[in-house]
Amino acid sequence: MKNNNHSALRTILEFLLLFVVVFFASQLLMRYVLSKDVVQGTSMQPTLENNERLYSVRIKKPKRNDIVVIHAPDRPKALYIKRVIGMPGDTVSSKNDKLYINGKVMSEPYLNHKFERDDKFERDEINRWASQQGLDPSSIKFTNDFNIKTLSSTRSAKVPAGKYFVMGDNRLVSHDSRDFGFVDKSKIQSVVVWRYWPLNRMKIF
């Protein structure tokens, strides 16, 4: 009987020890390797929608077109989710809705250009947004012309070493490097790798 009690106690202690190890291992993993993030707002539409849930990797080095979670340069303790457009040493500009990196036109399949196809709903949305901004709707481009050399937020011919130029996929509303400037490497928290919620939009990036 004593042997049975001793065996049961040992099993319970082993289980508790395993639980403690797993708990602390998961805490360390989430603190130093992974991050769970929630999309807030519409600046990454159509790629990411408001309230979608993501996993991102803290130790992954960002590459061009990666979606990253950054510490907001202009809002203490806030996080932004944006796409890496310009890497250190790149020239970056946009003209007539075409993105140029180092003088070459870049493909942007993640953008939504439906409003350019005269979709009534999209055009109405553009008209409303332009009216709110006091702009002529006919002059609106999905990505307004810019050059990092002349942008007031950057004023640099190239993306400086150790910094990145980021933008949201919904260029009409995104608050990004065009407004707050280059993002220092140390301000990039993590690189998005998986959308796990909602289930019908689950995707690995």
Salt bridges, closest charged atoms under 4 A:
GLU14 OE2 - ARG10 NE 3.31
GLU52 OE1 - ARG195 NH1 3.16
GLU52 OE2 - ARG201 NE 2.37
ASP66 OD2 - LYS63 NZ 3.77
ASP74 OD2 - HIS175 NE2 2.51
ASP90 OD2 - ARG64 NH1 2.50
GLU108 OE2 - ARG171 NH2 2.70
GLU116 OE2 - HIS113 ND1 3.51
GLU122 OE2 - LYS114 NZ 3.54
ASP124 OD2 - LYS120 NZ 2.99
GLU125 OE2 - ARG128 NH2 2.18
ASP145 OD2 - LYS141 NZ 2.84
ASP169 OD2 - ARG83 NH2 2.72
ASP176 OD1 - ARG178 NE 2.85
ASP179 OD2 - HIS175 ND1 3.26
ASP184 OD1 - LYS163 NZ 3.17
